[in-house]
Amino acid sequence: MNLLYVFGLILAVRLASVFVVKTYYVPDEYWQSLEVAHKLTFGYGYLTWEWVQGIRSYVYPLLIAGLYKVLALLHLDSVQLLVLLPRILQATLTAYSDYRFFVWTGKRKWALFLILVPWFWFYTGSRTLANTLEASLTTIALSYFPWYGEGTAYLWPAAFCCFLRPTAAVIWLPLSIYHLRKSRLSPVELILKRFLAIGLLVAGLGIAIDTYLHGQLIVTPYEFLKYNIFNNIGSFYGSHPWHWYFTVGLPTVLGINTLPFIYGIMETVRKSEKYKVSKQLLITILLTLVVLSTVEHKEFRFVSPLLPLCLYVTVEALSRWSYRASSTMLWCTAFVILLGNALPAWYLSTVHQKGPIDLMPKLRDIAQEYRDEREQRANILFLMPCHSTPFYSHIHENVTMRFLTCEPNLKHQENFKDEADRFYESPNHWLNSHIPIHPRTALPTHVVLFDSLTEKIGEFLTNYKLLHSIEHAEVIQMDESQALLNDWSKALGAQPPNLASLLQHRQSRTGRAIQVYQRLLKGEENAFNRDQQLPSEQDVESLLSNERFN
């Protein structure tokens, strides 16, 4: 295959994902990259507690900030470009890593097919997540790894990967030991002149950047491990059973590709002498999953760097199987894999949790154009679970905005509750305590919330009118799955999570739609009944329908 055409195809798919993927996934896509870069470049934005405590490295946001600075110097810093270009940058890097995967696997057709179709990689490959960058760097490093012969070029991307995400060292430790065992160079020479030298250069550069931007001497990988691993701060944001990565996490990330991956595992175990690379990759995957499983807080994106390792095992097994399979079997297998990935990719990229992304252009217009009776600009209050939407990076206007914070218990206080928890325990009490109502012009000009909260703070909203109602996601009942989960967890000897309580908590804080309310202007209240009821479901549905077709 012509390599230029191959790269062009891969790049086209990744750039397409930039425009197709229009849904919200996790806050870190914005709050740990774009928001930080926006503050570095334009001087305003919000830094979460991780940046205050120094557990995050500025290296990745600095790349985006450089892009922002160029746009600012050229007077091209429109919101559209500030949102779009960082994703194009990440999509391009992802495309290069996919190309390196194709080269690493021997330029096989299965390799090109399997790196392009995974739903999770299409869904996250163009997102400005540190995990996406980590997965890309991991793939690039693996493609330069000396599986045959000698070479240390892989150490550069691997070192940057470990500096940005210290947990990546779990992948590279067994691979480095494998390199030491097979190398013709002496272990001392390899460690001192290669591993240590490159590691110190990368660490020195990263520490210099972080020290300058954090304003004090700091080693962010150490701070990351101290808070997330040693102090287990991550458990504040949720805990999962020990087996979650094995039974839910990795199978979900792989999707339907789990089936051919299992086949690859079986073939590698049965014929390990023919699958030497796959054997080492399986050892690395297993060790990584075991180590990550010891940490309470688990997320799908944390195992995304394992995706190229799993796909390599799958490619090698399917390539050997293809020699004895019929043409019909080959096409049927490819079609099932394609369809099984296309459906979740389409739904999660275009339908599920699209509200926050559709919301931001409306808030941007408000921030640019709104003036109240005193000619004051917008003052926006987000009464939502913390970090439910992007922030200044998607508005690019220095207006006042406030959201419910959710910082962990860094000072180890007894009976600690973050601001969001305190609000949802008693919304009206929190509003009465934190939001002045006299004079009425002291109220926020706009309030953003999920529709499930509307009735609970109806009295407060009598000072407002509904401006927008934006579809977000269907809330799916999962109660019937509890019995199945109980049986599965019992077989594994683990305590099952209570889906009913989790679902109740989720439904009480999110909803089917995001609503934007605007404060009534002086004199405008005469057109409204102070005792009026809030919009009915039929009214909201009508508004949603009108917005869809306008």
PyMOL commands that set and color helices and strands:
alter all, ss='L'
color gray80, all
select helices_A, chain A and resi 3-20+28-42+49-53+59-73+79-104+109-116+119-124+130-144+155-164+166-182+187-214+220-230+233-237+244-270+276-293+300-322+327-350+355-369+392-394+419-425+427-434+440-442+451-453+455-457+460-463+481-492+499-509+524-527+537-549
alter helices_A, ss='H'
color red, helices_A
select strands_A, chain A and resi 379-383+400-403+446-450+464-471+513-519
alter strands_A, ss='S'
color yellow, strands_A
deselect
rebuild
show_as cartoon
